[in-house]
Amino acid sequence: MKFCFLLVFVIANGALAASDISTVQPDLELPKFSEGKPAAGKRVKQVHPDWKKTEVYHVLYLPKDWESGKRFPVIVEYAGNGPYKNRFGDASTGHPEGSKMGYGISGGSSFVWVCIPYLNAAGTKNVTQWWGDTPKHDPQATLAYCKKVVPWICQQYGGDPDRVVLCGFSRGAIACNFLGLHDDEVAKLWRAFIPYSHYDGVRRWNYPGSDKTSALIRLKRLGNRQQFICHEGNGVQATRKLLRESMPNGPFTFHPTGFRNHNDAWLLRPSPARKALRLWLANQL
């Protein structure tokens, strides 16, 4: 397969056209978040047995067409930082139950969807700002959880370990590479990646290893696996520049969301970007 860059522009009056998500009616509504047992069409709070004595939890959704014994691709999602709110009313709690990407991508069918947390350094509770503890932000407890829980979800609920997709919004978009490609063990879990809004190495943040050099070392673990990189406004440009310089023939697709919002709720609405993303994902699987 030949890999290439695809950059999609929407131009109006010489500038990137970007609507507010409030102008588009949602066609999807997140299932109610509950603490019941996992079942088809339910979105539930779940605790892995190894973390039973802690405050750590993730959120599991089994698709409407889920049946025991069948195999399903899996979307694993990391949330953005929280609490966050901007002038457009976009907000993020930082908690896994606030995530929306996986449901918007799948439409609620045909994919197991799990929103996994970032853990404090002790591995005893979820954190809403980056990962680990300030100021070191050591990711090892967060990585240990991911390495344990993703295979466990596949084993328990019919997830296909060869079709696991990692996605994330904002902090989660950075996490796609910072955590998802952090070492060889975690990197082998993924079939493809969907980082939305931000990208590992484009700018420095207040945690160790956010620099461009460190990010490009992690990126080497990507290999030929595909990434669908999306961003509000014209934000894909900065990521495109980084990757064109470092991996000019890399497996990257770039697509603006078409909205101005820093908000993963755009995926609960019909749009050319969502349609393109779904087609892209079908091709990867």
Number of C-alpha atoms within 10 A of each C-alpha: 5 7 14 12 16 13 15 13 15 15 10 9 6 7 11 17 16 18 15 13 22 14 9 14 11 15 11 15 14 16 13 11 15 14 12 11 11 17 17 16 16 21 24 22 19 19 17 16 8 11 14 12 10 13 12 22 24 20 24 26 27 26 22 16 14 20 14 10 10 11 19 24 20 29 28 23 28 30 31 30 20 17 12 12 13 11 7 13 11 14 20 21 17 24 24 24 22 19 27 23 27 28 24 23 18 19 19 23 18 16 26 30 28 28 25 25 27 32 29 24 20 12 20 16 16 23 22 21 21 25 26 24 16 13 9 12 18 19 20 19 18 22 21 13 21 20 17 13 19 21 15 15 19 20 13 10 21 20 25 18 20 14 20 25 24 26 28 28 29 22 25 31 28 26 27 30 25 22 23 27 22 21 14 12 11 18 20 14 20 22 21 22 26 25 26 30 27 24 28 28 23 18 12 12 12 11 16 12 15 17 15 15 11 15 20 17 12 21 21 12 18 22 10 15 15 19 24 20 26 28 27 23 21 20 19 23 15 14 20 22 13 17 20 14 9 13 16 15 13 19 21 23 21 19 26 26 31 24 23 20 24 24 26 26 22 26 25 24 17 15 15 12 18 20 13 13 21 16 11 15 19 9 8 15 12
